[in-house]
Amino acid sequence: MRVSHAATGASLVFDDPTLVSCGGLPAVMGLAQKAGLHELVEKHVHIDAEGGANPHLKIPALVAGMCVGADSIDDMDVLRHGAMNRLFTGARAPSTLGTFLRTLTFGHVRQLDAVASRFLTGLAAHAPLLAGADAVAFLDIDDTLKQTYGYAKQGAGYGYTGVKGLNALIATVSTPTGAPVIAATRLRKGSANSARGATKLLCDALTTARKAGATGLVIVRADSAYYSADIVAACRRAGARYSITTRQDPAVRSAISSIGEDKWVGIKYPEAVWDDEGQCWISDAEIAETHFTAFTGRLTKLHATGRLIVRRVKRLNPKASSGGGSEQDVLFDTYRYHACFTDSKMTLVQAESQHRGHAIVEQVHADLKAGPLAHLPSGSFPANAGWLACAAMSYNLLRAAGTLASAFHAKATTATLRAHLVNIPARAARSARRITLHLPTDWPWQHALHALADAVHPPPRPA
């Protein structure tokens, strides 16, 4: 592709008041309005401080800006160009939104969390966000460190990665056929360990998941940072099952070494090869299971009995066995072991495969960091916590819009959803008290955008 001769040296004149750069935003925010975002904020968020007025206008404005791609307070100016004032009312200047965020306290952030939870429920009522959740759903919990710079960020510190930043704890809900949505978030200081506050967040996320349609079996998945009696007890109280990576403590190592060689089964693993003659996968990855009681060092009521499912992979450079080494040492020198503790009733292969699916939460982290969580824009910790809550709402809103648009967009990243369905140049024309958005001819995803718009605002029936 080359620039045409006619366009060479073209002048740039910003003088058309009928144009907007985000022609798909009215449909997306129409879905937010349909799910009750404005009413939820008005009901649950109450700020008496100067600058905290009209949260029912400012919170949706922050969510709208994030849906367009804003990742800082100044970027919110994208809501005030061209014909945006014809399409929306109540837009606020970035300085006003920044002042509003800085009025937030911890209590206000918890109010926003309540809004985000109920907003997800509202979205699930208008879009197939959790298709199949009446049968089985997965709740994944994990934290991520967002790097920050400078000395003015409240709560910034060096975490387990050695990077200075703030720690975001996130719980997602997904189904075998549906992409994940965010059920709960917490912003914590950068030096917080992964499990800090995880039990409370897990309880909140399980409640939200149930209200959003996860009425069937819910399996909580987590890595070894959340391997604790409190997490397992919370799952049991909520009627959920669990699948949690274990730490390699002496009890777990002893249980692994007790598994006989005849108990290991090969599985389909990266670079595995199917053997037609043997009707099995040939791979260096094998799995087995054994009965296990965890947390025996705690009170008896906190002991948990379940299955220890173990995956082993041969080491590329096994250590040379020393003459004085025990049989267990030789075993662990030859293989790398990954164990998870679960009470799942699935078969061995199904349960192990489902546990590996926990990695899906990392995709949500990456998605957020490629969008509204590219920055934590304020020096105020509560302001950044409120920003995270709004980011979760914008993520879920775009995910819901994608499910209404097409099968492809139902699982696309939010960056793709913004590019295909939101950030489309359009010209606003008014006729007979109605506004028509004229979008580019031959837009590749026009059918998906039509499906979204029709789902949000059904076309009038012919007379």
Secondary structure, 3 states (H helix, E strand, C coil): CCCCCCCCCCCCCCCCCCEECCCCHHHHHHHHHHCCHHHHHHHHCCCCCCCCCCHHHHHHHHHHHHHHCCCCCHHHHHHCCCCHHHHCCCCCCHHHHHHHHHCCCHHHHHHHHHHHHHHHHHHHHHCCCCCCCCCEEEEEEEEEEEECCCCCCCCCEECCCCCEEEEEEEEEEEECCEEEEEEEEEEECCCCCCCCCHHHHHHHHHHHHHHCCCCCEEEEEECHHHCCHHHHHHHHHCCCEEEEECCCCHHHHHHHHCCCHHHCEECCCCCCEEECCCCEEECCEEEEEEEEEECCCCCHHHCEEEEEEEEEEECCCCCCCCCCCCHHHHHHHHEEEEEEEECCCCCHHHHHHHHHHHHHHHHHHHHHHCCHHHCCCCCCHHHHHHHHHHHHHHHHHHHHHHHHHCCCCCCCCHHHHHHHHHCCCEEEEEECCEEEEECCCCCCCHHHHHHHHHHHCCCCCCC
